[in-house]
Amino acid sequence: MEISMPHLKETVYFIVNPMAGNGESLKVWKKAEKILQSKAVPHEVFFTREKGHALRLTKEILSGTNQDTRMIAVGGDGTINEMINGAIGFPHAIIGALAAGSGNDYVRGIQKTEGVEEALSLFQTNAFNAIDIGKFETNGKWGYFVNSLGMGIDAEISDEAERSPLKKWFNFVRAGKLIYLFIFIKKIVTYKPSCMELIIDGDRHLLKKVWFIVIANQPYFGGGMKISPMSKLDDGRLNVIAVHDIPLLKLLTVFITVLWGVT
């Protein structure tokens, strides 16, 4: 694929999470760097050292300029989420990503690029669009999300998958989705569905035996699971998916259906 970046004269900032994708991010960055150097694209790169570092780097960089500034994550959805939160309040921020994590739902459902070459070609002058961003509050603190926000058993699954030492092995054999199925089967035995109240556009909904609720800005979550096929990232709406008051067998069917992207 021919790489075309003729308009980029300003510095492009790359934030690399070296831990993303079991180190796959470093391979992705080396490939991108060769292309950038061959095209003489001015760029700077920063490597994160810990959780929250990408957020701080994004704020620091954007605070130093008031011109349109391209900032590219080289990592997964966690890295892009930190950068999105760091960019809040800076209207001159232009955020993109090179997929290098285990999930990559931002690239899959929002950026919609395949491979480093196509993504770099996209990062040209005026090659950007405004999209919706969700806002949430928990324990007195505000945060923002661009993909989805989940609560219930799916949140517990995602949290355990992120911490599980098995994740890297599933990723290594390119079967990242299976870690979610593995943990789901563990969780359904012990998870206790609860009642939740939703207020949507002023209307109250009391839901019983809630397994999970997902507030989606785009179709995918959990590394390619198509949870909300009707979601659009620029329609001014967030889609709410609530799975509640259903028997365990039906829940298992729903989860497998979502897992493999059946609509």
C-alpha positions as a Markdown table, in Angstrom:
| # | Residue | x | y | z |
|---|---|---|---|---|
| 1 | Met | 0.0 | 0.0 | 0.0 |
| 2 | Glu | 1.4 | 3.4 | -0.9 |
| 3 | Ile | 1.8 | 5.6 | 2.1 |
| 4 | Ser | 0.7 | 9.2 | 1.4 |
| 5 | Met | 1.4 | 11.9 | 4.1 |
| 6 | Pro | 2.1 | 14.9 | 2.0 |
| 7 | His | 0.4 | 17.6 | 4.2 |
| 8 | Leu | 2.0 | 16.8 | 7.5 |
| 9 | Lys | 4.4 | 19.5 | 8.4 |
| 10 | Glu | 3.6 | 19.7 | 12.1 |
| 11 | Thr | 5.1 | 17.3 | 14.6 |
| 12 | Val | 3.0 | 14.1 | 15.2 |
| 13 | Tyr | 3.2 | 12.8 | 18.7 |
| 14 | Phe | 3.2 | 9.1 | 19.4 |
| 15 | Ile | 2.6 | 7.6 | 22.8 |
| 16 | Val | 3.7 | 4.0 | 23.0 |
| 17 | Asn | 2.6 | 1.6 | 25.7 |
| 18 | Pro | 5.5 | -1.0 | 25.6 |
| 19 | Met | 3.5 | -3.5 | 27.6 |
| 20 | Ala | 0.5 | -3.6 | 25.3 |
| 21 | Gly | -0.1 | -6.7 | 23.3 |
| 22 | Asn | 2.6 | -8.6 | 25.2 |
| 23 | Gly | 5.2 | -6.3 | 23.6 |
| 24 | Glu | 3.6 | -6.2 | 20.2 |
| 25 | Ser | 3.3 | -2.5 | 20.5 |
| 26 | Leu | 7.1 | -2.2 | 20.2 |
| 27 | Lys | 7.1 | -4.1 | 16.9 |
| 28 | Val | 4.3 | -1.9 | 15.6 |
| 29 | Trp | 6.1 | 1.2 | 16.6 |
| 30 | Lys | 9.4 | 0.1 | 14.9 |
| 31 | Lys | 7.4 | -0.5 | 11.7 |
| 32 | Ala | 5.7 | 2.9 | 11.9 |
| 33 | Glu | 8.9 | 4.6 | 12.7 |
| 34 | Lys | 10.6 | 3.3 | 9.5 |
| 35 | Ile | 7.7 | 4.6 | 7.5 |
| 36 | Leu | 7.7 | 8.0 | 9.2 |
| 37 | Gln | 11.5 | 8.3 | 8.7 |
| 38 | Ser | 11.2 | 7.3 | 5.0 |
| 39 | Lys | 8.6 | 10.0 | 4.5 |
| 40 | Ala | 10.5 | 12.6 | 6.5 |
| 41 | Val | 7.4 | 13.1 | 8.8 |
| 42 | Pro | 8.3 | 15.2 | 11.9 |
| 43 | His | 7.5 | 13.2 | 15.0 |
| 44 | Glu | 8.2 | 12.7 | 18.6 |
| 45 | Val | 7.7 | 9.5 | 20.6 |
| 46 | Phe | 7.1 | 8.9 | 24.3 |
| 47 | Phe | 7.0 | 5.5 | 26.1 |
| 48 | Thr | 4.7 | 5.0 | 29.0 |
| 49 | Arg | 6.1 | 3.7 | 32.3 |
| 50 | Glu | 2.9 | 3.0 | 34.3 |
| 51 | Lys | -0.8 | 3.3 | 34.4 |
| 52 | Gly | -2.0 | 6.9 | 34.0 |
| 53 | His | 1.3 | 8.0 | 32.3 |
| 54 | Ala | -0.4 | 8.3 | 28.8 |
| 55 | Leu | -3.0 | 10.6 | 30.3 |
| 56 | Arg | -0.4 | 12.8 | 31.9 |
| 57 | Leu | 1.8 | 12.9 | 28.7 |
| 58 | Thr | -1.3 | 13.9 | 26.6 |
| 59 | Lys | -2.1 | 16.8 | 28.9 |
| 60 | Glu | 1.5 | 18.0 | 29.0 |
| 61 | Ile | 1.9 | 18.0 | 25.2 |
| 62 | Leu | -1.5 | 19.7 | 24.5 |
| 63 | Ser | -0.9 | 22.3 | 27.2 |
| 64 | Gly | 2.2 | 23.5 | 25.3 |
| 65 | Thr | 0.3 | 24.4 | 22.1 |
| 66 | Asn | -3.0 | 25.8 | 20.8 |
| 67 | Gln | -2.6 | 24.5 | 17.2 |
| 68 | Asp | -4.2 | 21.3 | 15.9 |
| 69 | Thr | -2.0 | 18.6 | 17.4 |
| 70 | Arg | -2.0 | 14.9 | 16.3 |
| 71 | Met | -1.5 | 12.4 | 19.0 |
| 72 | Ile | -1.3 | 8.8 | 18.2 |
| 73 | Ala | -1.6 | 5.9 | 20.7 |
| 74 | Val | 0.5 | 2.8 | 20.0 |
| 75 | Gly | -1.2 | 0.3 | 22.2 |
| 76 | Gly | -4.7 | -1.0 | 23.0 |
| 77 | Asp | -8.0 | 0.5 | 24.2 |
| 78 | Gly | -6.5 | 1.2 | 27.6 |
| 79 | Thr | -3.9 | 3.5 | 26.1 |
| 80 | Ile | -6.4 | 5.3 | 23.9 |
| 81 | Asn | -8.8 | 5.7 | 26.8 |
| 82 | Glu | -6.1 | 7.5 | 28.8 |
| 83 | Met | -5.3 | 9.7 | 25.9 |
| 84 | Ile | -8.9 | 10.6 | 25.4 |
| 85 | Asn | -9.3 | 11.6 | 29.1 |
| 86 | Gly | -6.1 | 13.6 | 28.9 |
| 87 | Ala | -7.3 | 15.4 | 25.8 |
| 88 | Ile | -10.6 | 16.6 | 27.4 |
| 89 | Gly | -10.6 | 20.4 | 27.5 |
| 90 | Phe | -8.2 | 20.7 | 24.5 |
| 91 | Pro | -10.3 | 21.2 | 21.4 |
| 92 | His | -7.1 | 21.3 | 19.2 |
| 93 | Ala | -6.4 | 17.6 | 20.0 |
| 94 | Ile | -6.6 | 15.1 | 17.2 |
| 95 | Ile | -6.5 | 11.5 | 18.5 |
| 96 | Gly | -5.7 | 8.4 | 16.6 |
| 97 | Ala | -4.3 | 4.9 | 17.2 |
| 98 | Leu | -2.0 | 2.2 | 15.8 |
| 99 | Ala | -3.6 | -1.1 | 16.9 |
| 100 | Ala | -1.1 | -2.9 | 19.2 |
| 101 | Gly | -3.2 | -4.2 | 22.1 |
| 102 | Ser | -5.3 | -7.2 | 22.8 |
| 103 | Gly | -8.6 | -5.5 | 22.2 |
| 104 | Asn | -8.2 | -2.7 | 19.7 |
| 105 | Asp | -12.0 | -1.9 | 19.7 |
| 106 | Tyr | -11.3 | 1.8 | 19.0 |
| 107 | Val | -9.4 | 1.0 | 15.8 |
| 108 | Arg | -12.0 | -1.7 | 14.9 |
| 109 | Gly | -15.2 | 0.3 | 15.5 |
| 110 | Ile | -14.2 | 4.0 | 15.3 |
| 111 | Gln | -11.0 | 4.5 | 13.3 |
| 112 | Lys | -11.8 | 1.5 | 11.0 |
| 113 | Thr | -8.3 | 1.0 | 9.7 |
| 114 | Glu | -6.4 | -2.2 | 9.1 |
| 115 | Gly | -2.6 | -2.3 | 9.6 |
| 116 | Val | 0.0 | 0.4 | 10.3 |
| 117 | Glu | 0.2 | 1.6 | 6.7 |
| 118 | Glu | -3.5 | 2.4 | 6.4 |
| 119 | Ala | -3.6 | 4.1 | 9.8 |
| 120 | Leu | -0.6 | 6.3 | 8.9 |
| 121 | Ser | -2.2 | 7.3 | 5.6 |
| 122 | Leu | -5.3 | 8.4 | 7.6 |
| 123 | Phe | -3.3 | 10.8 | 9.8 |
| 124 | Gln | -3.2 | 13.6 | 7.3 |
| 125 | Thr | -4.4 | 17.2 | 7.4 |
| 126 | Asn | -8.2 | 17.4 | 7.7 |
| 127 | Ala | -8.4 | 13.6 | 7.8 |
| 128 | Phe | -10.4 | 13.6 | 11.1 |
| 129 | Asn | -14.0 | 13.8 | 12.3 |
| 130 | Ala | -15.7 | 14.8 | 15.5 |
| 131 | Ile | -17.2 | 11.9 | 17.5 |
| 132 | Asp | -19.4 | 11.5 | 20.6 |
| 133 | Ile | -17.7 | 10.9 | 24.0 |
| 134 | Gly | -19.5 | 9.5 | 27.0 |
| 135 | Lys | -19.1 | 11.0 | 30.5 |
| 136 | Phe | -19.5 | 9.1 | 33.8 |
| 137 | Glu | -19.1 | 9.8 | 37.5 |
| 138 | Thr | -18.2 | 7.2 | 40.2 |
| 139 | Asn | -17.0 | 7.8 | 43.8 |
| 140 | Gly | -17.1 | 11.5 | 43.2 |
| 141 | Lys | -14.8 | 11.4 | 40.2 |
| 142 | Trp | -15.6 | 12.2 | 36.6 |
| 143 | Gly | -14.2 | 10.2 | 33.6 |
| 144 | Tyr | -14.8 | 9.9 | 29.9 |
| 145 | Phe | -15.1 | 7.0 | 27.5 |
| 146 | Val | -15.1 | 6.7 | 23.7 |
| 147 | Asn | -15.9 | 3.0 | 23.3 |
| 148 | Ser | -18.3 | 1.7 | 25.9 |
| 149 | Leu | -19.0 | 1.7 | 29.7 |
| 150 | Gly | -20.1 | -1.6 | 31.3 |
| 151 | Met | -21.4 | -2.7 | 34.7 |
| 152 | Gly | -22.3 | -6.1 | 36.1 |
| 153 | Ile | -20.8 | -9.4 | 35.1 |
| 154 | Asp | -19.2 | -8.1 | 32.0 |
| 155 | Ala | -17.3 | -5.5 | 34.0 |
| 156 | Glu | -16.1 | -8.2 | 36.4 |
| 157 | Ile | -15.0 | -10.4 | 33.4 |
| 158 | Ser | -13.1 | -7.5 | 31.8 |
| 159 | Asp | -11.4 | -6.7 | 35.1 |
| 160 | Glu | -10.3 | -10.3 | 35.7 |
| 161 | Ala | -9.2 | -10.8 | 32.1 |
| 162 | Glu | -7.0 | -7.7 | 32.3 |
| 163 | Arg | -5.3 | -9.0 | 35.5 |
| 164 | Ser | -5.2 | -12.7 | 34.5 |
| 165 | Pro | -1.8 | -14.2 | 33.7 |
| 166 | Leu | -3.6 | -16.4 | 31.1 |
| 167 | Lys | -4.4 | -13.3 | 28.9 |
| 168 | Lys | -0.9 | -13.2 | 27.4 |
| 169 | Trp | -1.1 | -16.8 | 26.4 |
| 170 | Phe | -4.5 | -16.5 | 24.8 |
| 171 | Asn | -3.1 | -13.4 | 22.9 |
| 172 | Phe | 0.0 | -15.3 | 21.9 |
| 173 | Val | -2.1 | -17.9 | 20.1 |
| 174 | Arg | -4.3 | -15.1 | 18.7 |
| 175 | Ala | -7.3 | -16.3 | 20.6 |
| 176 | Gly | -7.9 | -13.3 | 22.8 |
| 177 | Lys | -11.7 | -13.7 | 22.8 |
| 178 | Leu | -11.4 | -17.1 | 24.6 |
| 179 | Ile | -10.1 | -15.5 | 27.8 |
| 180 | Tyr | -13.5 | -13.8 | 28.1 |
| 181 | Leu | -15.4 | -17.0 | 27.6 |
| 182 | Phe | -13.2 | -18.9 | 30.0 |
| 183 | Ile | -13.7 | -16.3 | 32.8 |
| 184 | Phe | -17.4 | -16.0 | 32.0 |
| 185 | Ile | -17.9 | -19.7 | 32.6 |
| 186 | Lys | -16.2 | -19.3 | 35.9 |
| 187 | Lys | -18.2 | -16.3 | 36.9 |
| 188 | Ile | -21.7 | -17.5 | 36.1 |
| 189 | Val | -21.6 | -20.0 | 38.9 |
| 190 | Thr | -20.9 | -17.4 | 41.6 |
| 191 | Tyr | -22.2 | -14.1 | 40.2 |
| 192 | Lys | -25.4 | -12.8 | 41.8 |
| 193 | Pro | -27.6 | -10.7 | 39.5 |
| 194 | Ser | -28.9 | -7.5 | 41.2 |
| 195 | Cys | -31.6 | -4.9 | 40.8 |
| 196 | Met | -30.6 | -1.6 | 39.0 |
| 197 | Glu | -32.4 | 1.6 | 38.2 |
| 198 | Leu | -31.7 | 3.3 | 34.9 |
| 199 | Ile | -32.8 | 6.8 | 34.0 |
| 200 | Ile | -32.8 | 7.3 | 30.3 |
| 201 | Asp | -33.9 | 10.6 | 28.8 |
| 202 | Gly | -35.8 | 11.3 | 32.0 |
| 203 | Asp | -37.6 | 8.0 | 32.1 |
| 204 | Arg | -37.0 | 5.6 | 35.0 |
| 205 | His | -36.5 | 1.9 | 34.5 |
| 206 | Leu | -36.3 | -0.5 | 37.4 |
| 207 | Leu | -34.6 | -3.7 | 36.2 |
| 208 | Lys | -34.6 | -6.9 | 38.2 |
| 209 | Lys | -31.9 | -9.6 | 38.1 |
| 210 | Val | -29.5 | -7.6 | 36.0 |
| 211 | Trp | -26.6 | -9.6 | 34.6 |
| 212 | Phe | -25.0 | -6.6 | 32.8 |
| 213 | Ile | -25.6 | -3.2 | 31.3 |
| 214 | Val | -23.4 | -1.7 | 28.6 |
| 215 | Ile | -23.6 | 1.9 | 27.4 |
| 216 | Ala | -22.2 | 1.8 | 24.0 |
| 217 | Asn | -20.9 | 4.5 | 21.6 |
| 218 | Gln | -19.8 | 2.0 | 18.9 |
| 219 | Pro | -20.7 | -1.6 | 18.1 |
| 220 | Tyr | -17.7 | -3.4 | 19.6 |
| 221 | Phe | -16.4 | -4.1 | 23.1 |
| 222 | Gly | -14.2 | -6.8 | 24.8 |
| 223 | Gly | -11.8 | -7.3 | 21.8 |
| 224 | Gly | -14.3 | -7.5 | 18.9 |
| 225 | Met | -17.5 | -8.6 | 20.5 |
| 226 | Lys | -20.4 | -7.0 | 18.7 |
| 227 | Ile | -22.5 | -5.9 | 21.6 |
| 228 | Ser | -24.3 | -3.0 | 20.0 |
| 229 | Pro | -24.5 | -3.3 | 16.2 |
| 230 | Met | -26.8 | -0.2 | 15.8 |
| 231 | Ser | -24.5 | 2.2 | 17.6 |
| 232 | Lys | -23.1 | 5.1 | 15.7 |
| 233 | Leu | -20.2 | 7.2 | 17.0 |
| 234 | Asp | -21.5 | 10.6 | 15.8 |
| 235 | Asp | -25.3 | 10.6 | 16.2 |
| 236 | Gly | -25.3 | 12.3 | 19.6 |
| 237 | Arg | -26.7 | 9.2 | 21.3 |
| 238 | Leu | -25.4 | 6.4 | 23.5 |
| 239 | Asn | -27.0 | 3.0 | 23.1 |
| 240 | Val | -28.0 | 1.2 | 26.3 |
| 241 | Ile | -28.0 | -2.6 | 26.3 |
| 242 | Ala | -29.4 | -4.3 | 29.4 |
| 243 | Val | -29.5 | -8.0 | 29.9 |
| 244 | His | -31.7 | -8.8 | 32.8 |
| 245 | Asp | -34.3 | -11.2 | 34.2 |
| 246 | Ile | -33.3 | -14.1 | 31.9 |
| 247 | Pro | -32.4 | -17.7 | 32.9 |
| 248 | Leu | -28.8 | -18.8 | 33.0 |
| 249 | Leu | -29.0 | -20.9 | 29.8 |
| 250 | Lys | -30.3 | -18.0 | 27.8 |
| 251 | Leu | -27.6 | -15.8 | 29.2 |
| 252 | Leu | -25.0 | -18.2 | 28.0 |
| 253 | Thr | -26.5 | -18.2 | 24.5 |
| 254 | Val | -26.6 | -14.4 | 24.5 |
| 255 | Phe | -22.9 | -14.2 | 25.6 |
| 256 | Ile | -21.7 | -16.7 | 22.9 |
| 257 | Thr | -23.7 | -14.8 | 20.3 |
| 258 | Val | -22.1 | -11.5 | 21.2 |
| 259 | Leu | -18.7 | -13.2 | 21.6 |
| 260 | Trp | -18.6 | -14.3 | 18.0 |
| 261 | Gly | -20.2 | -11.1 | 16.6 |
| 262 | Val | -23.5 | -12.6 | 15.4 |
| 263 | Thr | -26.1 | -9.9 | 14.9 |
